[in-house]
Structures are given as C-alpha cells and as structure tokens.
Amino acid sequence: MKKKKRKVVKVTAKDVIKAMRRGGREAEQELLGPGFHSFNKLHQSKMTYTRKTKHKHKDDDDA
C-alpha cells in the first residue's frame, strides 16, 4: 500500500489578513447584530430643528 502525499499549504500574509478581517466582522455581528453599522457619525447640534417629539429635549419647553 502506498501512502498518499499530503498537499503542502503555505499560509501567506494575504491569507492572514483575510482571516483577521473575517473574524473581526463575525465578532462585530455578534455584538451589534446583522447589517451595516456606522462608526463615524457626525455630532448633531442641539440647535438642529426637528418636529419629532423623540428628538425634543425636556428643557426646551419654550413653545
């Protein structure tokens, strides 16, 4: 009986980076859930006008 030769697999730097990115994405989805999540949101000024009551501040009862 002959033994089969094992295929030698070389792990390149490109493969390592790819694996790290995939692991990072999976960890992020475990924390935040599926879908896109932005990390660079602009800070909206308190003076920005909106009619929605959920955006109105409690101390803005001037009206």
C-alpha positions, 0 to 999 in steps of 0.5 A: 500500500502506498501512502498518499502525499499530503498537499503542502499549504503555505499560509501567506500574509494575504491569507492572514489578513483575510482571516483577521478581517473575517473574524473581526466582522463575525465578532462585530455581528455578534455584538451589534447584530446583522447589517451595516453599522456606522462608526463615524457619525457626525455630532448633531447640534442641539440647535438642529430643528426637528418636529419629532417629539423623540428628538425634543429635549425636556428643557426646551419647553419654550413653545 
